[in-house]
Amino acid sequence: MTLEAYHTLHKTPVPGGHLYVKPGARGLADPAYELLARCLEPWGETALDLNPGIGLVTHALRQSGLVTQAIETSRAALRCLTASFGDSIRLTRGLPWETEPASTDLVALVLPANRGTRYVELSLLGAAQALRSGGRLWIAGSKDKGFERYFRLAQELLGYGQLVRREGALRVAVLEKEKPAPERPAPWQSFTCEVQGQTLHFACLPGVFSGGHLDQGSAMLLRALPDQPGHVLDIGGGYGALSRPLVGRARSLTLLEDDWPSVLSARHNLGQEATVLHSDVDEALTPGQTFNTIVSNPPFHVGGLVVLETAIAFVEAAYARLERGGKFYLVANRFLPYEPLLEARFATVRTLAVDSHKVLLAHKLD
C-alpha cells in the first residue's frame, strides 16, 4: 500500500446513506458497531456517541432524527467523520470522560475494552455524567472482553438496565439513568523509570500504549540509537517513551500520534522540548518536511484486531520523510514481517538486536 492510498478516503454504502472510510480507522467491518447501529432505538431529542470510530452508530442516530454529537480521539477516525457528516453533527476531538453534565438524552458506546479497564470505566462515567435524568445509555461489546463486568458497572452508575440482544459473543444492553453521576476521579497516572542512566518521570492518561512503564521494545530501540541523532521524527510516539530520553541529544524532536489521550500525555511529558502533533501517520507535517533520523514502535492493532496497514504506512512515511542519508530505526514484535517491507524501499536494512522484540535499521541513500 502506498502512502497516498493509505491517506485516501473512500465512500462506502451503509443503510440509508454512505460513510467515508480509510485504512487505519476504527469501526470498519467491526460487528460490535454494526450490531449496536441495528439495535438502538431513539430516545428524547439529543444523542451522544462516545466511541464513534468511522461513524456507523453516529449515522444510525442521525437517521433516527436525533441531534447528534460525537466525541472521538483518533485523528484517522476524525478525518472520516468530518468527511461523512460535515456540520450536520457536532463533532469534537476530546476525551470520553470529559462530557458536559446533563447535556443529552441518549448516549451510545461501543465498549473500548482493548484500551483497558480504567479507560472503559471512565468512558462509562462520562456517559453517566452526560445523560439527563431518565436518559438512556446503549452499550455494545463482547462477553469475551468483559461485557458482563462493564454492564454491572454501568448499572451501579445509572440504575436499571437490561440485555436486549445476543449474537454469538456480542451483547447489546440499554440502561436508564436513575442516579446522579458520581464525581470523576483524577485520570492521570505518574511513574518513574531508569533509561540509560537517566531517571525520567512520566505521566499518562488511561488507554495509552504501555502506560505506567517503559515497554521492552522501546527500551531496546533506545539502546540502538546514536548519541547525536540530529533532527528526529517519532512516528506513533505515544506518551513520549522514545522522544523523552532524546531531549538534550537531538537537535530537534517532532512526535506524531493518532490518539488524542496519547498526544496530551506526550505534551505533558515533553513540554517545550518537542513539537507534538495529532496526526494520522504523517498528514500533520508540512509538504517536503524531512528529518535526519526517524524512530518508531509501530502499532499493529486497530480496535483489538491485528491490522498491518497502519504499520506499512509508517514505513512508507519514514521513507518519504527521511532526508538523503537518513536512518530509520524501527522496533517490532519478532513475528511481524517488516524486513521485506523495508528492503523494498530502503538501500540497506540491518537487524541491530533481537530479544523480546527486534530492532531494525533502514538507511536511505538516494
C-alpha positions in Angstrom: 0.0 0.0 0.0 1.3 3.4 -0.9 1.2 6.4 1.5 -1.2 8.1 -0.9 -3.6 5.1 -0.8 -3.4 5.0 3.0 -4.4 8.6 3.3 -7.2 8.5 0.7 -10.8 8.4 2.0 -13.3 6.1 0.2 -17.1 6.3 0.2 -18.8 3.1 1.4 -22.6 2.4 1.5 -24.4 1.9 4.8 -28.1 1.5 5.4 -29.8 4.8 4.4 -26.7 6.5 3.1 -22.9 6.3 3.0 -19.8 6.9 5.1 -16.2 7.8 4.3 -13.6 5.3 5.5 -9.9 4.8 5.2 -7.2 2.3 6.3 -6.4 2.5 10.0 -9.8 4.0 11.1 -11.6 2.1 13.8 -15.1 0.6 13.3 -14.9 -0.6 9.7 -16.3 -4.1 9.5 -16.5 -4.3 13.3 -19.5 -6.4 14.3 -20.0 -4.6 17.6 -20.6 -1.3 15.8 -22.8 -2.9 13.2 -24.9 -4.6 15.9 -25.4 -1.5 18.0 -26.3 0.5 15.0 -29.1 -2.0 14.2 -30.4 -2.3 17.7 -30.5 1.1 19.3 -33.8 2.9 19.5 -34.2 6.7 19.6 -35.0 8.4 22.9 -35.5 12.1 23.5 -34.1 14.7 21.2 -30.4 14.6 21.5 -27.7 11.9 21.4 -24.0 11.5 22.1 -21.7 8.8 20.5 -18.7 8.4 22.8 -16.7 6.0 20.7 -17.8 6.7 17.1 -14.9 5.3 15.0 -15.9 5.8 11.4 -19.5 6.7 12.4 -21.7 3.6 11.9 -23.6 4.3 15.2 -23.4 8.1 14.7 -25.1 7.6 11.3 -27.9 5.5 12.9 -28.5 8.2 15.5 -28.7 10.9 12.8 -31.0 8.7 10.7 -33.3 8.5 13.8 -33.7 12.2 13.8 -31.7 12.9 16.9 -29.5 16.0 17.2 -26.2 14.2 17.5 -22.8 14.9 19.0 -19.7 12.6 18.6 -16.5 12.7 20.7 -13.6 11.0 19.1 -9.9 10.5 20.0 -8.4 9.1 16.7 -7.2 11.5 14.1 -7.8 8.9 11.4 -11.4 8.5 12.5 -11.9 12.3 12.8 -10.9 12.6 9.2 -13.6 10.1 8.2 -16.3 11.6 10.5 -15.6 15.1 9.2 -15.9 14.0 5.6 -19.1 11.9 6.3 -21.1 14.4 8.4 -19.6 17.8 7.9 -21.6 20.3 10.1 -24.7 18.0 10.4 -23.4 16.8 13.7 -21.4 18.4 16.5 -18.0 16.6 16.2 -15.5 17.1 19.0 -11.9 15.9 19.4 -11.8 15.0 23.1 -11.8 12.5 25.9 -14.9 10.4 26.5 -14.9 11.1 30.2 -14.9 14.9 29.8 -18.5 15.3 28.9 -20.9 18.2 29.5 -23.1 17.3 32.5 -26.8 16.6 31.9 -26.5 17.6 28.3 -28.1 14.7 26.3 -31.0 12.2 26.3 -29.2 9.2 24.8 -25.6 8.0 24.9 -24.2 5.2 22.6 -21.0 3.5 23.5 -19.2 0.6 21.8 -17.1 -0.5 24.8 -13.4 0.2 24.1 -12.3 -2.9 26.0 -9.0 -3.1 24.1 -7.9 0.2 25.8 -8.0 -1.3 29.3 -10.4 -1.4 32.3 -9.7 2.1 33.5 -10.4 3.7 30.1 -13.8 1.8 29.9 -14.7 2.8 33.5 -14.0 6.4 32.8 -15.9 6.3 29.5 -19.0 4.9 31.3 -18.6 7.6 33.9 -18.5 10.2 31.1 -21.8 8.7 29.8 -23.4 8.9 33.2 -22.3 12.5 33.5 -23.7 13.5 30.1 -27.1 11.9 30.5 -30.1 13.8 31.8 -32.2 12.1 34.4 -34.3 9.4 32.7 -31.9 9.3 29.7 -30.8 6.1 28.1 -27.3 4.5 27.7 -26.8 1.9 24.9 -23.7 -0.2 25.1 -22.3 -3.0 22.9 -19.3 -5.3 23.4 -18.2 -8.9 23.7 -18.7 -11.3 26.6 -15.1 -12.4 25.9 -13.8 -8.9 26.6 -15.6 -8.1 29.9 -19.1 -7.1 28.7 -20.8 -8.6 31.8 -18.5 -6.8 34.2 -18.9 -3.5 32.4 -22.7 -3.9 32.3 -22.7 -4.4 36.0 -20.6 -1.3 36.5 -23.0 0.7 34.2 -25.9 -0.5 36.4 -24.1 0.7 39.5 -23.6 4.1 37.9 -27.0 4.5 36.3 -29.6 2.2 37.7 -32.0 -0.2 35.8 -30.7 -1.9 32.7 -31.4 -4.9 30.5 -29.7 -7.0 27.9 -31.5 -6.6 24.6 -29.5 -8.7 22.1 -27.1 -11.6 21.9 -25.3 -12.5 18.7 -22.6 -15.0 19.3 -20.2 -13.4 21.8 -21.6 -10.0 21.2 -24.0 -8.3 23.5 -26.1 -5.1 23.5 -27.8 -3.6 26.6 -29.7 -0.5 27.4 -29.8 1.3 30.8 -31.8 4.2 32.2 -30.3 6.9 34.3 -31.9 6.8 37.8 -29.0 8.0 39.9 -26.8 11.2 40.0 -23.4 10.6 38.5 -20.5 10.4 40.9 -17.6 12.8 40.7 -14.9 11.9 38.2 -11.6 10.8 39.8 -8.3 12.2 38.5 -7.4 10.2 35.3 -3.7 10.8 35.3 -1.1 8.2 36.3 2.5 9.0 37.0 5.5 6.7 37.0 9.3 6.8 37.0 11.8 4.7 35.1 15.5 4.4 34.5 16.6 4.9 30.9 20.3 4.6 30.1 21.4 6.2 33.3 18.6 8.8 33.4 15.8 8.8 35.9 12.8 10.0 33.9 9.4 11.0 35.2 6.3 10.4 33.0 2.6 10.9 33.3 -0.1 9.4 31.1 -3.8 9.2 30.6 -5.7 5.9 30.6 -5.7 3.9 27.4 -2.2 4.9 26.1 0.1 2.1 24.9 2.3 0.8 27.7 1.1 3.5 30.2 2.8 3.0 33.6 6.1 1.5 32.4 8.6 1.6 29.6 7.9 -1.3 27.3 10.7 -3.7 26.4 10.6 -2.8 22.7 11.1 0.9 23.3 14.0 0.2 25.7 15.7 -1.9 23.0 15.3 0.7 20.4 16.7 3.5 22.6 19.9 1.4 23.3 20.5 1.2 19.5 20.3 5.0 18.8 23.4 7.1 18.2 24.4 9.8 20.8 23.6 12.7 18.5 20.6 11.7 16.2 20.1 15.2 14.7 16.6 16.2 13.8 14.4 13.4 14.9 10.9 12.4 13.9 9.0 9.9 16.2 6.1 8.4 14.3 3.4 7.0 16.5 5.2 8.3 19.6 2.5 7.5 22.2 3.2 9.3 25.5 6.8 10.1 24.6 8.6 6.9 25.6 11.1 7.2 22.7 11.3 11.0 22.5 11.7 12.0 26.1 15.1 10.2 26.6 16.4 12.1 23.5 15.8 15.5 25.0 19.3 17.2 25.1 20.7 14.8 22.5 18.6 15.5 19.4 18.8 18.9 17.7 15.0 18.9 17.4 12.2 16.5 18.2 8.9 16.1 16.4 6.3 13.5 17.6 3.3 12.3 15.6 0.5 10.4 17.2 -3.1 9.4 16.1 -4.5 9.0 19.6 -5.6 12.2 21.5 -5.0 10.9 25.1 -1.5 9.9 24.0 -1.0 13.4 22.4 -2.0 15.1 25.6 0.3 12.7 27.6 3.3 13.4 25.3 2.7 17.2 25.5 2.7 16.9 29.3 5.9 14.8 29.3 7.8 16.8 26.7 6.6 20.3 27.3 8.5 22.8 25.1 11.2 20.3 24.2 9.3 18.8 21.2 6.6 19.5 18.7 3.8 17.0 19.4 1.2 16.8 16.6 -2.2 14.9 16.5 -1.7 13.2 13.2 -2.9 10.3 11.0 0.6 8.9 10.4 2.4 11.9 8.8 -0.5 14.0 7.5 0.0 16.8 10.0 3.5 17.6 8.7 4.1 20.2 6.1 4.9 19.0 2.5 8.5 18.2 2.0 9.4 18.3 5.7 12.3 15.8 6.3 14.5 14.6 9.1 17.9 13.0 9.8 16.6 10.2 12.0 13.1 8.6 12.3 12.2 6.3 15.1 9.1 4.2 15.5 7.5 1.5 17.6 4.5 0.9 15.2 1.1 -0.3 16.3 -0.3 -3.4 14.7 -3.7 -3.4 16.4 -6.7 -1.3 15.5 -9.6 -1.9 17.8 -8.0 -5.1 19.1 -7.6 -6.6 15.6 -4.2 -7.3 14.1 -4.0 -4.9 11.2 -0.7 -4.1 9.4 -2.0 -1.4 7.1 -1.0 1.4 9.5 2.4 -0.1 10.2 3.0 -0.4 6.5 2.0 3.3 6.2 4.6 4.1 8.9 7.3 2.5 6.7 6.2 4.5 3.7 6.1 7.7 5.7 9.5 7.1 7.1 10.9 6.7 3.6 9.1 9.8 2.4 10.2 11.9 5.4 13.9 10.9 5.6 16.5 13.2 4.0 19.1 11.6 1.9 21.5 9.6 4.1 18.9 9.5 6.9 18.2 6.4 9.1 15.0 4.8 10.2 15.1 2.8 13.5 12.1 0.5 14.0 11.3 -1.9 16.8 8.6 -4.6 16.3 7.4 -7.9 17.5 9.7 -10.7 16.2 6.9 -12.4 14.1 6.0 -9.3 12.1 7.4 -9.3 8.5 8.9 -5.9 8.4 12.1 -6.9 6.6 10.6 -7.3 3.1 8.7 -4.0 3.5 11.9 -2.2 4.4 14.0 -3.9 1.8 11.5 -2.9 -0.9 12.1 0.8 -0.1 15.5 1.3 1.6 19.0 0.9 0.3 20.2 -1.2 3.2 18.4 -2.9 6.1 20.1 -4.4 9.1 18.9 -6.2 12.2 20.5 -4.5 15.2 19.1 -6.5 18.1 16.8 -9.5 18.7 15.4 -10.4 22.1 11.8 -10.0 23.2 11.5 -7.8 20.1 13.7 -7.0 17.1 15.3 -3.6 16.2 15.8 -2.9 12.5 17.8 -0.1 10.9 17.0 1.1 7.4 19.3 3.5 5.6 18.1 5.9 2.8 20.9 6.6 0.4 19.1 8.0 -2.6 
